[in-house]
Amino acid sequence: MDLLAAGIAAGLHGHVLAQSAPLSEVRIGYQKYGTLTLLKGRGTLEKRLAARKIAVKWTEFPAGPVLLEGLNVGSIDFGTVGEAPPIFAQAAGARLVYVGHEPASPGSEAIVVPKGSTLRTLADLRGKKIVLNKGSNVHFLLVRAPEKAGIAYNEIQPIYLPPADARAAFERGSVDAWVIWDPFLAAAEQQLGARVLADGRGLVSNHQFYLASRSFAEAHPDVNRILLEEIAKVDEWGRANPAEVSAILTAQTGLAPNVVELAAKRYAYGVKPMSPEVIREQQRIADAFHGLKLIPKPIAVKDAQLATPL
């Protein structure tokens, strides 16, 4: 919390707020998991912004890439995604900015196989059909995991499907493995008996990032500051109250308690301002994606920062 406050104070020092029309609503994109889901469930942001006569509109997205599409076309102002989506979005010309991140959570994503699968090691992935949501946070895991086993990316068969369709393909046995994140990962383990072939530990960081449209962030830095402050409060509360976290997430997501509890155990709390180290990590991912021609052009991740960071 102190680090966040210091980062915000430094970013706002000397900053002259642009004159803009009064803000009546902030539109937030969230996914079926994580701090924004807790923030929505607790209702504390609505109370904080009500004093400014600002309403909060929440929109759920099934994955990070479509959330950032919403951000880019102007249907939301702020949201959270994993490592890969902002890289794909920036390469496509989206006008977004990083405003903060959660700590690394490599155990919250994994490559899973059916419980009866004969695949036992990463080396067994050569030539296999592996389903994932293209451009989602797990995409870098699918680059790094085969690489660790000496398998080139072109020696596997990626199948690109959103989470619900990917699960259906996994259950039918039409793919050999599934690369997925929590809480879908926890659901696959608890409900399908899926076996983790490898999670992100030792391979990827799996940060969660908070992003805003550049126009929103530049016009309303005070509201962005409030958003990060309330996220930090929920993170602090969540770390100390795991049972209540599970109860809220169960109510908000409609998932079974055992699924939510498993996913919540793997979550990392503690929002922080963007740092040069995390930007460098993102740049390494972007360079890897460009090298594999997964994005059409090289990008400089640092360009997706505010001139005066929050």
N, C-alpha and C positions, 0 to 999 in steps of 0.2 A: 504494500500500500504506500509506504514512504517513497519507494522508487517511482511509482506511478505519479504520486503527487509532485515529486521533484521534476519529473519529465514534463508534466503538464504546465507547471509554473514556469519552467525554462522556456517552453514553447510559446506561452502566452505573453511573456515579458516583452514589453515594447511593441506588442502587436496592436495595430489600429484596426478595429473591427470594421469591415466593409458595410456601408449603408445598404440595406436590402429590405424588401417587404417583410413585415412581421410573419413569423412562422406559426402556422396554426396546427400543423400535424407533422409528426416524424414517422416515416414508414420504414419498418424494420423487417428484414428477411431473416428467417431462422430455419434450422433443420430440426429433425426429430431427436435432439440430443444436445447436451452442453449447456454452457452458462446462459446463453440467451433464452433457452427454454426455461431455465430456473427463474430468470429475471421476469419473464412473462408470467410464470406461475405465481410468483410472489407479489406482483403488482406494485412494487416499490417505484419503478420508473414513472408510472402513470401519476403517482402521488407527487413525485418530485416535479414533474413538468406541468402539473395542473396549476401550480402557482404562477406559471408563465402563460397560462391559457393555451398550452400546447397539448394536443391529443396524441395518442400512440396507436398506430395501426400495425398489426402483426400479420405477416404472410408467411406460411410454411412452404418450403421447397424440398423436393426429394433429394437434391444433391447440390454441391457447390457450383458446378458449371451453369446450371439453369438459374441459380440465385444471382450469379454475377451477370447473366443476360438481363435479368430484371433490373439490376443496378444500372447497367449500361443504357437501357432504353428508358429509364426514368420512372419505373413503376415502384421502386423502393429507393431509400436514401442510404441505408446502412445495413450491414449484415456480416455474417461470419462463415468462413469456409476454411478448408485445409490448404496445404502447401501448393498443390498444382493448379487449382482453378484460377488464381490471379495471374499466373504465368501465361496460361492459355488465353485468358481474357486480354491481358496487356498486349500479347502478340497479335491479337485480333483488333487492336486499336481502341479498346475500352478505356474510357476516362475515369479511372478509379484511383484511389489512394489508400495505402496502408495507414491505419491509425493505432494499431496495437496488436498484441499477440498473447496467447496463453503459452505456458511452458511446454516443452516437448512431451509427447505422450505416445511413444513408439509401440506400446503394447495394445493400443486401441485400434490397430488395423492389422490385418493378417491375410495370408494366403491359406485358404481352407480347402480340404478335399472331403468327399463323402466318407462316411464312417467305414464303408467296406472297400475303400480305394486301396490299390496296391502301391500307390505313390508314397514313398517314405522319406525321400530327401529332395532337396532343391534340384539335384542333378537329374531327378526323374521327370522334371518339367520339360525337358527337351522334346520338341515336336508336339506338345500337348495343347489342347484348347483351354484357354484361361479367360474367364469372363470378368469384366470390370466395367465401371462407368468411366468412359473416356474423359480425360482431363480432370478427374476427381483426385482427392488427396492420395488415394492408393496407387495412382499411376506411377509415381516415382518408386514405390515399393516393387512394382512389377519390373521396373528397370534394374533396380539394385539387386534383388534376390537372385534372379538367374545369373547376373554378372558375377555374383559371389561364387556360384557353382561352375563358372567357366562357360556359361551358355550365352551366346549372343542374342540380342533382342529379336533378330530375324529368324531365330531358331525356335521360337514359340509362336503360338497362334492366338493372338489376342482377339477376343470377341467382345464388342462394345455394346453393353446394354445397361439401362438404369437399374437401380437396386431391385425393384419388384420383379422385373422381367429376368434379371440375372438370377434371382433366387429360383424362379420357376424353371429356368434352364438347368440350374444346378440340381434341383430336385428330380427333374426328368432324366438326368444322366446324360444330357446332350453336350455337356462340357466336362472337362477333367478336374478343374479347380476354379475357385472363385476368390477374387481379391476384393476385400470388403472391410468396412469400418464399423465401429460401434454406433448405434445399438444393433444394427443389422448383423454384425459379427456375433454378438452375444446371442441373438435370436437363433442364428444358424447353429451355434454350439448347443444351446439348450433345447431347441425344438427339433432339430434335424440330426443331432448327434455328429455334426461336422467336426472334423479333426484339423487342428491347426498344424499346417506343414511348416510355416515360419511366420512369426509376427515381425514387427518393425524393429525390434531391439537389435542393436548392432548394425542396422542397415539404414534407417531413416530417422529423422527427428519427429516428424508428424506434429508440427505446430498447427494450432488453430489461429487464424488471423481475423481481425476485425477490419473491415474495409468500408469506405464511403465513396459515393460519387464525388469527383473532384469539385463540382459546382456546389454541392451541399456542404462539404467540408470547408471550403474557402468562404462561403457565405455565412456559415453558422458554427464557428469554432467553439463558441460558448456551449452550444447544445452537444457537440461532440465531446466536450470536456465532461459534461453531465453524464452522458452515456457511459464513458469510461469509468467515471467515479462510481456509478451505480453497478456496473459490471464488477468492479473491484470489491465492492461491498458484498455482492452476492457470492463472489469467489471466496471471500474470507468466511462468510457464513457457511457456505457449502462444505468447505474443508473441515469445519468443526461439527457439522450436523449431517453425517452420512445417512442416517435413517430418514430424516426429513427430506433430504435430497431424493432418495429413492421414492418416497411417497409422492412428491411433486412431479417427478418425471413419469411415474406410473400414471398419474392422473392426466398429465399433459400429452403423453404419447399414446396412451391406450395399450401399451405393451405389458406383458405379464411381469409381476414383481420380480421373479427370479431372473428374467432377462435384464431388467433395469438394474438390479443390484450388481450383477456381474459387470455390466458396462460401466456403472458408476465407480466401481473399485479401481478401474483402469484410467479414470480421468485425472488430469493434472490441472490444479487451480493456481491462479496467481497472475492476472493480466499485467502486462508490462508495456511500456512504450517501445516502439521499434528501435533496434540497436544496429550498429554497423555489422556486428557478428551475424545477426539473424538475416540482415539484408544480403550478406555474403553467402549464407547458406542458400537463400532463395536464388541467388545468381548462379550457384553451382547446379541447381536443379534446372534452371532455365537453359544453361549451356548444354547440359546433358540432353534435354529435350530437343534442342536445336540440332545437336550432333546426330540425333536419331531421326531427324526430319519430322518430329511430332508437332513442332510448331514451325511456321513458314519462314520466320526470320529471326535473327538474334535480337534480344531485347536487353535493356539496361534496367534492372529492377529498381535501382535508385531513382529512376525517373518517375516512379509511381509513389513518390513521397511528396508531402507538402513542403513548400519552400520554407515555411515556418512550422515545424512539426508541433503536434499537440504535446 
